[in-house]
Amino acid sequence: MTGPQRLDISRARIDDWPVIRGWAADEGWNPGLADGPSFFAQDPDGFFLGRIDGEPVSAISVVNYGPAYAFLGCYLVRPDLRGRGHGIATWRAGLGHAGERTVGLDGVVAQQDNYRRSGFRLAHRTVRFTGIPTGTPDVHAAGIVPVGDDLAPVLAYDSACYPADRPRFLESWLTTPGHTALARVADGQVTGYGVARPGRDGRRIGPLFADTADDARALFDALAPVGEPVSVDVPATNTEGIALMKTRGLPPGFETARMYTGPVRPFAQSRVYGVTTLELG
């Protein structure tokens, strides 16, 4: 007889990312094809793999944003090895990386009770809309410009729309080849910005941050490729964002639950028409 297999949990590196991305894709999460370098740019020590006899079997990320906030994602266990305690062991190892920070996550709704037992509390639901946009897009709306070499205005705008500053992440996210980063500018001021990137099943748009529904609509129409599927994760609290997706013919799909373990700094939630990524918040 053989004894119980031992799970060894250690930090994942960028070379391990294809394994994690593949598991996420198998779950239908449609990860971006080039997400890894931007994720690791924010916190290269925030990714963990559980291995048995050297073979990856579980994963989690707990990415730190400054001294007060972290975000948990990529919580995965290989399907053939679930139900053996590997997930909770990996969860505990990952959460230890956050220290005393408030931790956020976007988890499947069915797991809310489990997350509550770990100290998370519901903030809002998030709905993924996926499909080929219809309607009458205004692809020539005024004020839509590419995000250029001077990232400072967009970084400042993002800071007002997110619970933490994240310049390392954004400097990569905004400039990764294949990513399309656009801003809307009026009277010299940024009134919104968004990024579209290729995923396994069409393009993903996120973030989609905007002052008004008109700004969000102009950015969405400029970012969404004609005749191709897109996905956007919209907070259910943003009724204008939900309405925008419906006017563009995108049906709702699966939902996630945004949850936090504690308070987060105030941010302009009304400007969040599409979250950046379910993996890093």
N, C-alpha and C positions, 0 to 999 in steps of 0.2 A: 504494500500500500504506500501511496505517496502522501506526504504531509501537506498541510495547507499552503497554498501559494502566497508568497509574500509580496505585498504591494510596496514599491519604492517610489516615493514622490520627490521630485526635484524640479528645479527651475527649467522651463523650456527656453529654447533659443530660437532665433529666427529660422534656422534650418529645420526646426520641428513644425513650423507653421503649416506647411502643406498637409500634415496629418490632421491637425485641428480643423483646418478649412474643409478638408474632405469629409470629416464627420459632420460638421455643420451643414454642408451641402446635402449630405444624405438625409438630414433631418428636415430638409425643405426650407432652410433659412436663407438661401440664396446669398451667400457671402460674396463680397466684392473680390474680384480676381487679384487685385493688387493691394489688399488691405494690410497685409502683414507688416511691411516696413513702417507704415504710419502708426500702427498699433504699438509696435515695439519702440518707436521713436519716443513715445510719451513715457513709457516705463519699461525698460528692457528686463527688469527683474520681476514683473508682475504676471508672468505666465508660468503655469505649472503643468507637468505631465506626471501621471501615475504609470508606472511600468511594472510588469511581471516578467521576470527572466529577460529583461531588456526590451520587451515588446510594449509599446504604448497601449494603455487600456482606458485611461481617463484623463480629463483636462479641466482646467479652470483658469480664468484670468481675474486678477484683482489689481486694477491699474490705478496707481496713486496720482492724484492731481493736487499738488501742493500739500500743505500740512493738515487740511481740514476735510478733504473729500477724496473718495475712491469709488471706482465703479467695477462691479462684478459681472462677468460674462463668460461666454465660451464654456459653460458648465456642461460637460459631456462625458458619457461613459459608453464604451463600445457595447452595442446591443447584446452580443452574446455573453457578456460578463456583468450584466446588470443584476441587481438584487443580491449582491454579495458584500455590500458595505464599502465598495471601492469609491463610490460617489461621495458619501458623507466624509470619508477620510480625506479625499482630495479637497472637498469643500472647506474643511477645518484648516487644512494646511494653507489654502489660498487666503482665507479670511485673516489669518495671522499676519499676512503682509500689510494689511491696512492699518494695523495698530489701533489707535483711538479715533481714527477718522470716521466720519459718517460714510456709510457705504450705500450706493444706489444699485439697482438692478432693473432689468426689463425681463421678467420671467413669465413663463406660460401660466395662464390663469389657473389651470388645474393644480399648480403647485403653490398657490398663495398660502394655504394653511401651513405647509411645510416651511415656507419662508417666514411666516409670522412666528413660528416656534423658534426661529433663529434671530428674532428681534426686528424683522422688517415690518413696515407699516405701509399700507396702500396710499399712494398719492393720486394716481389716475390710471385709467386704462389707455392703451395705445392700440390703434387699429391699423393693420397693413392693408393698403389698397394697391391692387396689381392689375394691370391690363394694358391694352393699347389705347392711348388717349383718343377721344373723339371730340365732338363739339367744334367750335370755331376758334382755334388758338390765334392769338395775336403775336406772331413771331417777330414782329418789328416794333414792339412797344418801346416807347422813349425811355432813355436812361439806362438801358441794359448794356453793361460793358464787361469785358473779361477782367478778372482779378489780375492785376499786373504785378510787377516786381515789388512795388511798395505795398506790403501786406498790412501795414500798421492800421489803416482805417478798418479793414475787415476784422483784424484781431480785436480791436476795440469794440466793434459791433458785436462780435461773438461773445465777448466777456459779459455784455449786458444780457445775453440770452441763455447763459449756461451757468450752472452752480459753481464753476471754478474757471480760472484762467488756464488755457491749454495751448500756449504758443508752440511748443515742440511738436505736438500732434498736428496742429493746423499748418505749420510750415511745410510739413510733408503732405498732408491731405490736399492742400490747395495746389500743389505743384507736381504731384505724381503724374507721370505720363499716362494718358488715357483718361484722366479725370478732367472734367470740364467745370471750371469754377467761374461763376458770374456774379456780378453785383448790380444792384440798381442804385443809381445816384441821381439826386435831385438837388439843385442849388449847391453842388459841391459836397453834399452829405450822403453817406451811405444810408439807404432806407431798406435794405435787405440784401441777402446773398444766399447762394445755393451752390451745391456741388452735385454733379451726376457722375457715376462711375460704372464701369461694366461689371456685371455679376454673372453668375452661372446661367440664370434665366432672365435675360434682359438687363436693363440698366436700373440702378438704384439711385434715387435722389435723396440726399441728406448731407448736411442739414438743408432745410428750407426755412430760413428765418426772415421775417419781413415785418415792417411797421404796420402795413394794412393788407387787406385782402387783395386789393388791386396790385400792390407790390408783389405779393405771393403769386398771384395769377400770372403776372408778366414774367417772373422768374421761372415758374414751372413750365410755361409755354416755350420759353427759350431753351430750357434744359432738356425737355422731353423730345427724343428723336421721333420724327414722323414715321408712323407705321411700325414702331417697335414697342415691345412691352416695357413698362416701367413699374417700379415699386416705390411706395412712399409710406413711411410709418408716421401716422398722424395722432397726436394726443386727442383722446375723445373729448377733452374739455375745450378744444379749439373748434367750435361749431362752424366757423367760417372756413377752416381748413377741411373739415368733413364735406362741407357744401362744395368747395372747389373740386375735390376729387370726384364728387358725383356729377358735377357739370362737365367734367372731362371723361365721364363714362367709366371710371375705374370702380369696380365692385369691391366691397370690403371682404377681407379674408380673415386670417387668424388674428387673435388679439394677444397682447401681452399686458402685464401689470407692472407699472413703474412703482417701485417701492424703495423706501429709505429706512435706515436704522436710526436716524436721528435728524436734527434740523439741517437744512442747507441754506446757504446765503440766498437772499432774495434775488430773483432774476425775472426777466420779462417773459413770463410764460405765454402771454397772449401773442407774442411774436413767433412762437414755435409752431410753424405749420407742418414741419416734418423733422423728426429727430435725426441726429447725425447718423447713428448706427446703434442697433440694439446691443452690440457687443461692448462698446465703450461709452454709450450714453449720448 
